[in-house]
Structures are given as structure tokens and as C-alpha cells.
């Protein structure tokens, strides 16, 4: 988790890539860190226990994507700001 935080920081601070490459590295390391956090710290694993934690996670991700997607859509289509 620490390595997945330091890698994009070093790339951004030292200006090692162009803008697109930097964004790709940030998004890939963010997704990997999300998986690491779920697997090792939140214990989202295959098992015999109830699936409430997985269903709660799916609901949270759905709400997150709705809020972020809606915000991006509003910012992109805001005619007052132009």
C-alpha cells in the first residue's frame, strides 16, 4: 500500500511522464491500492460467511460512481460557467 502511494508521488513530483502517462499511472495504482485495501484490511474474501459486506461494498461503489459521474456531467454541461 505504501509503495502504491509513493510511486505516483515520485512520478508527479519529478515530472517523469507526460500528462496522459501520469494520469494512467495514478489511476492504475489507485485501483490496485483499492484492491489491496479490500483484500488485506477489509477482508473481502471468498468464504462461507454472510455476504453483507460484499453487498454493502457494491452499494457504496454504486453511490460513489453515481455522485462522481453526476458531478462530472454537471461540470461538463454547466452553461452558466462558460
N, C-alpha and C positions, 0 to 999 in steps of 0.2 A: 504494500500500500504506500509506503514511503517512497519507494522507487518510482511508482506510478505518479506520484506528486512531483518529485524532483525532476524527472525527465522533461515534461513540458515547461517547467520553470526555467531550466537551463537553456532550452531551445529558444524561449521567448526573450530571456534576458541577454543572451549572446547574439541574437538575430541570426541564427544559423540557417534558417529556411525562409523561403518566400511566404507570402500571406496564406496561400492555399495549403501549402505543406504544413505550416504551423497549425492551421485550423484542423487539418486531418489528424495530426499527431495529438492535439488536445482532445478531440472527440474520441479517438480510439483509446487513448489512455483513460479518459473519463469512463467509457463503457467497461473497460477492463477493471477499473477500480470499483465500479458498481457491482460487478460480478464477484470480485474478491470480498467486498464488504458483505454481500448477501451470503456467500458460502461460508466464510470463516467466522464472521461476527454475528450475523443474524440467524445462522444455522438453517438456512433454507436448503434442505437436502431431501433426497428421496428417503422415505421411511414409512413406518407403519402408523405414525401418529396422525392426528386430525390435520386437515388441510386448511384450517382457518388462516394460518399465517400466509399461505400462498394466495388465498382468495383476497385477503386484506392487501397484500402487495399488488395484486392485479388491479384492484380498485384504486389504490393510491397512484399507480402508474397511469391509469386511465384519466384520473382527475388532473394529474400533473401535465400530461400531454394535451388535455383539453385547455387548461389555463395557458400553457406556453404557446400552443398553436393559435388559440384565440387572440392572445396578446400580439403575436407576430402578425396575424391577419389584420388586426385593428391598426397597428402601427404602419403597416404597408398600405392600407387603404384609407388612411386619415387625410381627407382633402383639406381640412382646416389648416393643418401644419404646413402645407405646401405653399 
